[in-house]
Amino acid sequence: MSRVSRRMFLQTSLAAAATVTIGGTKSSARVMGANDRIRIAVAGLNGRGSAHVGAYLGMKNVEIAYLVDPDKRTYKKHADSIAKKELPAATNLTDIRKALEDKQLNAVSIATPNHWHSLMTIWACEAGKDVYVEKPMSHNIHEGRIAVQMAHKHKRVVQHGTQSRSSQSWEDLAALVKSKKLGKLLVSRGLCYKDGGTGGSTRGDIGTKPTKAPPADLDFNIWLGPAQEQAFHENLVHYRWHWFWDFGNGDMGNQGVHQMDIARWLIPGATWPKSVISFGGRYANGDQGETPNTQVTVMDFGETQLIFETRGLKSAAYRGQGVGNILHFEEGVVAGGKFYPKGKGDGEAIPKVAAEKKIGGDHFANFIDCVRSRDTTKLHAEIELGHVSSGLCHLGHISHKLGKDEAYDPKLGKLSGNEFGTEALERMGAHLKDSGIKFDGKNLRVGRKLDFDVKTERFIKDDEANTLLTRKYRAPFTVPDKV
């Protein structure tokens, strides 16, 4: 990849449109009053996009100026919602680049597939627009860092869609960890147990769909965006793209990034881990999907381990949690809003430690407030936070991709002496057998243990792993090497 200058940006990324100067107006950086109308383009209208449209429709002096999606079939229900509110009709577009030409547009709200998140954020920041970007904010670590740098360079307000960052209860729990009232935090555990079922489900066995011509109302070239040219099939549009590496990041980077963000948040001062290793695989009868639907990822943060468990097959809860977070302290376990002291079966109230920082309220409203004030310090999930928490999901998958299918005894080998990691693997094996999977330890993908340099955001002495920090982009949908 070569560095993309502004001139190249205009020549390539706007090749399909009239050549115009992309840039914010002088007013785009001024403090806005409560009566100033904020005009937003919502990009990505299926699934999570409905929440974006609904949130902004409920806000005073916020206008949805553009509905953007390469699938024209997604427009009508949102246009109808706008009409019911007797608000100005939005312009429907398949290509975000046309909306970015509008100098009166203030912000872009991104709910596209993952592989578009960073590039669209980069384009919007270059065009002088603020951004709300869904989780994960990146498809790989390189483009996430470029998006962060672009946001800071252009002084843009960028909020990441990890809504738990607007919850005071998690902030108070982080304060409890810091207080060490329960001793050291040994493990911060994130769980993403979501039942995918079988027979064409969203998370289990999705089957195999034949390649065919895209629907007439779908601009598949725009939908592919940064991904390489490939044939259309119905397991991509709309939801199951999550399970294909070109577009998604598995469930750890889908639902799981919320719990990953919380797990990291609760480790005092945590950014990147010293090392990462992943175990698991895709157990779905040889379906078309690619990402693991059963996975245990172990990260070393020094005093604390972060262990993340992903399950896409029917599973019993662990300590009452299916999708959630569990904290293992020296003095006991916090799970489901209770504290379970060591040696006692009954849960009790969690010791209260009030956090100095007070947060709360609606995540979208927090974004709009910061768009008006231009105060990025008040963002509950500023882009840097999103970059790192999304990046932890990518680290786990890189270990997985570089692993080998082999027999593995969880009591031996690379997790020898790791009580918590071993226990997670033993439960994973039992879960697969309970799910009817012929799991005998010979079809377990044992990931490569990777050491990570926190300062450079690169792996230590592993060129093969470092190549997976980015991807091969398809022109003109290219993320630059540098800002």
Rosetta blueprint (number, residue, H / E / L):
1 M L
2 S L
3 R L
4 V L
5 S L
6 R H
7 R H
8 M H
9 F H
10 L H
11 Q H
12 T H
13 S L
14 L L
15 A L
16 A L
17 A L
18 A L
19 T L
20 V L
21 T L
22 I L
23 G L
24 G L
25 T L
26 K H
27 S H
28 S H
29 A H
30 R L
31 V L
32 M L
33 G L
34 A L
35 N L
36 D L
37 R L
38 I E
39 R E
40 I E
41 A E
42 V E
43 A E
44 G L
45 L L
46 N L
47 G L
48 R L
49 G H
50 S H
51 A H
52 H H
53 V H
54 G H
55 A H
56 Y H
57 L H
58 G L
59 M L
60 K L
61 N L
62 V E
63 E E
64 I E
65 A E
66 Y E
67 L E
68 V E
69 D L
70 P L
71 D E
72 K H
73 R H
74 T H
75 Y H
76 K H
77 K H
78 H H
79 A H
80 D H
81 S H
82 I H
83 A H
84 K H
85 K L
86 E L
87 L L
88 P L
89 A L
90 A L
91 T E
92 N E
93 L E
94 T L
95 D L
96 I H
97 R H
98 K H
99 A H
100 L H
101 E L
102 D L
103 K L
104 Q L
105 L L
106 N L
107 A E
108 V E
109 S E
110 I E
111 A L
112 T L
113 P L
114 N H
115 H H
116 W H
117 H H
118 S H
119 L H
120 M H
121 T H
122 I H
123 W H
124 A H
125 C H
126 E H
127 A L
128 G L
129 K L
130 D E
131 V E
132 Y E
133 V E
134 E L
135 K L
136 P L
137 M L
138 S L
139 H L
140 N L
141 I H
142 H H
143 E H
144 G H
145 R H
146 I H
147 A H
148 V H
149 Q H
150 M H
151 A H
152 H H
153 K H
154 H L
155 K L
156 R L
157 V L
158 V E
159 Q E
160 H E
161 G L
162 T L
163 Q H
164 S H
165 R H
166 S H
167 S L
168 Q H
169 S H
170 W H
171 E H
172 D H
173 L H
174 A H
175 A H
176 L H
177 V H
178 K H
179 S H
180 K L
181 K L
182 L L
183 G L
184 K L
185 L E
186 L E
187 V E
188 S E
189 R E
190 G E
191 L E
192 C E
193 Y E
194 K L
195 D L
196 G L
197 G L
198 T L
199 G L
200 G L
201 S L
202 T L
203 R L
204 G L
205 D L
206 I L
207 G L
208 T L
209 K L
210 P L
211 T E
212 K E
213 A L
214 P L
215 P L
216 A L
217 D L
218 L E
219 D L
220 F H
221 N H
222 I H
223 W H
224 L H
225 G L
226 P L
227 A L
228 Q L
229 E L
230 Q L
231 A L
232 F E
233 H E
234 E L
235 N L
236 L L
237 V L
238 H L
239 Y L
240 R H
241 W H
242 H H
243 W H
244 F L
245 W L
246 D L
247 F L
248 G L
249 N L
250 G L
251 D L
252 M L
253 G L
254 N L
255 Q L
256 G H
257 V H
258 H H
259 Q H
260 M H
261 D H
262 I H
263 A H
264 R H
265 W H
266 L L
267 I L
268 P L
269 G L
270 A L
271 T L
272 W L
273 P L
274 K L
275 S E
276 V E
277 I E
278 S E
279 F E
280 G E
281 G E
282 R L
283 Y L
284 A L
285 N L
286 G L
287 D L
288 Q L
289 G L
290 E L
291 T L
292 P L
293 N L
294 T E
295 Q E
296 V E
297 T E
298 V E
299 M E
300 D E
301 F L
302 G L
303 E L
304 T L
305 Q E
306 L E
307 I E
308 F E
309 E E
310 T E
311 R E
312 G L
313 L L
314 K L
315 S L
316 A L
317 A L
318 Y E
319 R L
320 G L
321 Q E
322 G L
323 V E
324 G E
325 N E
326 I E
327 L E
328 H E
329 F E
330 E L
331 E L
332 G E
333 V E
334 V E
335 A E
336 G L
337 G L
338 K E
339 F E
340 Y E
341 P E
342 K L
343 G L
344 K L
345 G L
346 D L
347 G L
348 E E
349 A L
350 I L
351 P L
352 K L
353 V L
354 A L
355 A L
356 E L
357 K L
358 K L
359 I L
360 G L
361 G L
362 D L
363 H H
364 F H
365 A H
366 N H
367 F H
368 I H
369 D H
370 C H
371 V H
372 R H
373 S H
374 R L
375 D L
376 T H
377 T H
378 K H
379 L L
380 H L
381 A L
382 E E
383 I H
384 E H
385 L H
386 G H
387 H H
388 V H
389 S H
390 S H
391 G H
392 L H
393 C H
394 H H
395 L H
396 G H
397 H H
398 I H
399 S H
400 H H
401 K H
402 L L
403 G L
404 K E
405 D E
406 E E
407 A L
408 Y L
409 D L
410 P L
411 K L
412 L L
413 G H
414 K H
415 L H
416 S L
417 G L
418 N L
419 E H
420 F H
421 G H
422 T H
423 E H
424 A H
425 L H
426 E H
427 R H
428 M H
429 G H
430 A H
431 H H
432 L H
433 K H
434 D H
435 S L
436 G L
437 I L
438 K L
439 F L
440 D L
441 G L
442 K L
443 N L
444 L E
445 R E
446 V E
447 G L
448 R L
449 K L
450 L E
451 D E
452 F E
453 D E
454 V L
455 K L
456 T L
457 E L
458 R E
459 F E
460 I L
461 K L
462 D L
463 D H
464 E H
465 A H
466 N H
467 T H
468 L L
469 L L
470 T L
471 R L
472 K L
473 Y L
474 R E
475 A L
476 P L
477 F E
478 T L
479 V L
480 P L
481 D L
482 K L
483 V L
